[in-house]
């Protein structure tokens, strides 16, 4: 019974021989010995169980069986060549998928992912919003490749990189007596009712407020709501309370509210966490961009 385990070089010898009509010219094109091509084609014929070429003093030409075989083999080689190119591109991080966990607002990551998508436009990016603790759990479970969170993970298996600190701001109704302030302290807000998201940074901000405000008014009044930031800002505008955000507000969310920075060390540290053992080449590409020094803006 013919041996079906084939050396891909044998296909190349046969296809090149058919293209040039001669083992000698095929050998020259492939930069190998003519005897290597001739023996390779004989071996291929033995393995497939049919003569692929007629041979005479004028050269070679495919047999009817050879014509059909070479037609199919050409299609296979085209697919194989594309597959090898695609595998190489995936290995270089040019194609593939990247799943990103985030407990911080995506607006803080926008510049990073603009740079990533411009360099790795073939990579599909999925964003999974979660809390910091949820993102910590998702990374070692490989539900996400990397997560951007407000606290470095205590898990020794996770790698962590501090990117920068982002200042907190308070969002108040425009009718609020403090809405015109240029900066506010938490002490000035000690009697306010805070409404926060139950997801994302909400639990982190809740813990921060509880620690910082305990000395002034006991435990602050905080309600967690299972809504996104857009709905939360609208709730502030309608008098449900005030909220704390990190980074700027999208322009569509500023109607009816005022954004006032918080004074002092009211900041959120931004960390990237990932597993060093994660083999995803797209992750390595993203981390290369994360580690680059941030380009300074134009001087004024």
N, C-alpha and C positions, 0 to 999 in steps of 0.2 A: 504493500500500500504506500502511495507517495507520502513523503514527509511534508507536513503542512506548516512546519515551523520555518519561516522564511526570513532570510537576512534582507533588510531593506536595500542594501547596496545592490543586490541582485536585480531588483526592480529598476534601479537607476541605470544599471548596465544595459538592461533590455530596452528601456525607453530611449536611452541615448543612442543605442545602436540602430533602432528603428528610425530615429530622427535623421541620422547621418548615413544610413544605408551601408554601413561598414563597421566591422569591429575595430579596424585600425583607426578610422577617424573618430569613432566613439572614445577609444582609449586616449587619443590626443586631446579630445575635448575634456575628458575627465582627469587628465594628467596621471594616468596609470599605464601599466604595461598592456599591450594588446592581448597577451596570453591570459592576463587576469580577467579581462572583459569576456573573452571567449569561454574560458572555464566557468566564469560566473553565470553566463547565459545557459551553458550546458547543465549546470547544477540546477538552475531555475526550471529548465524544461523537465529535468528528472523529477523534481519535487512536485510540479503541477501535473505531471503525467502526460505531457503532450509536447510535440515539436512546435516551437513558436516561430522559427525562421527557416526559410529555404536558403541553402548555401550553394553558391557556385562561384566560378572564377570572376564573375562580374560584381560580386558582392553578396548582400543578403537582402531578403525581403520577407515580410511576415507571411506566415501561412494563414488560412482562414481562421483557424483556432487562435493563432497569434494575434491577428487583427482584433478579434473580440476581446482577448485577454488584455492586450495593450490599451484598448479603449477603456475598459473597466479600471485598469491599473492607473491610467492617467487621471481619471476622476478621483481615485483614491489618493493619489499623490497630491492633487490639488487640495483636497480636504486636509490631508496630513500636513502639508506646508502651512495652510492657514491655521491649523490647530497648533502647530509648533510656534508660529509667530504670535498667536494669541497667548499661549502659555508663557512665552518669553515676556510679553507685555504685562501679563498679570504678575509675573515674578518681579518685574521692575516696578510694580505698583501703578502702571499706567491704566490698567483695567481691573475691575473687580468690584467688591462691595465693602463698605465701611459702615459699621453701626456705632453711633455715638450716643452715649448717655449724657444727660445734662440736668443738674439741679439748678444751675444758674440760668438767667435769661439768655436766650439765644442772641439777643442784640449785643451781648458782651463778646460773642464769638464770631460775629459777622465778618470782621476784617480777616480773621484767621481763615475762615472757610472760603472767603473770596479768593485768597491767595492759593489755598489748596485746590479749589476747583479750576483755577486758571492753569495750574501745573499738572493736574491729574483729572482732566475733564472726562476721561473714560471711566472714572470710579463713581459708582452710585452710592450716595450718602443717605443714610436713614438716621433721623434724630429721635431718640427715645427720652421723653421727659420723665423725670422721677425725682424723688427726694434724694438728699445726699446719702442716707443710709441705703436706700434702694439702689442707687448707682454703685455704691461700694459692693453690694452683693452681686450685682449683675456682671461686673468685670471678671471675677474669677470663675463665674458660671459660663462665661463666654457668650452671654446674651448681648453684651456690647463689647466692642474692641477697646474703647477708651471712654472715659467719663470726665466731665468737667464739673467740679464740685467745689463746695465752700470750705471743706476740711480735708486735710490729708488723712488717708486711711491708716488705722493702727495695724491693719493686716500686713504682716511682714512679707507676704507673697506678692504684694502690690508695689509697683514702682510709683513714685509720686514726684511731681515737679511743680513748684510754686511759680505761677506766671506773674501775678501782680495783685495789688489790693484795689478794690473798687469801693468808692464811698457810698454810704447809704443816704437816702433822702426821704423826707416825709412828704406824703401827698395829702393835702387838705382841701376841703371845699373852698372855692374862691371867696365865699362869704365868711370864712373863719377869721377870727380876730388876729391870728398869727400868720395869715396867708401872705402878708406883705413883707415878712421878715427876710433878710438876706441869708440868715443862717439860724438854726435852732439847736438847743441842747435837749437831751432826753429829760432833763429836770423840768424844762418848760412844758413838756408834753406828759408829765406824770399823771395828770387827771384825765387824759384822753382815753377814748375807747378805740382800740386798734382792731382792724379787720385785716386778716392775712389769708393767703392761699394755703390750703391744706397740703398742696403739692409743691414741687419746686423748692425754693428757698424758704417757704413759709415756716416750717418747723425750726430751721436754723435761726431765722430772725426772731421767732418766738422765744427761743432759748437765750438769745442775746439780750432781748429786752428784759426778760425775767432776771437775768444776772445783774444787768446794769441799773435797773430801776428799783430793785428791792430795797435799797437803802433810803429811798425817798418816800415811797407810798405803799410799801408792801408789794404784793404781786400785782403787776399791771393787768388791766382789763383787756383781754385778748380773745377774739373769736376767730376760729379757723373755718374757712368756707371752701367747699369743693367747687370752685369756679376758677376760670383763667384770669389773667391780669386785666384784660379788657373789661370784663364784668365787674371785677373788684374796683377798678377805678371809677366805673359808673356808679357803683354803690357809694363810694366816697362822695362823689358829686351830689348824690341824693341824700346825704346826711347820715349814712350808716355808721360813720366814724372816720378815722384817718388810717392810712396804711404806710408801710415802709417799702421802698423799692430800691433796687440797685441798678445804677446806670440811668440813661435818659429814658423818658417816655416817648413812645411813638407819637407823632403829631396828631394822629387820629384820636388819641386818648387824653388830650390836654383840655378839652372843652369842659368848663365848669370846675376845674381843679387847679391848684397851685402846687408847684414842686419846689421844695425848700431843702437845701443840703443840711445834713446834720453835722454839728461841730464835734471836735474831739476824735477819739479813735473808734468811731462808728463806721467801720469798714468791713468788707467781706473779702477774705483772701480767695483768690481764684487758683485752683489746683487742677492739674491733669493727672489722672491715675490710669494705669494700664498694667497688664501682665507682661513681664519680659519674655515669657515663653510663648506668647502669641505670635504665630508665624505669618500673620497677614501682612503682605508687602505694603498694602495701602496704609496700614497703621504706621509702618516705618517711615513712609513718605510724609504723613501728617506730623509725626514727631520731629522729623527734620525741620519742618517749617516752624513748629512750636519753639524749637530751640534756637532759631535764628534771632539775632538782636532785632528789636522792633525799630523800624526806620523812623527817625525823627521827622516831625511835620515841618513845613516850610517856616522859616524864621519870620518874625513880624517886627 
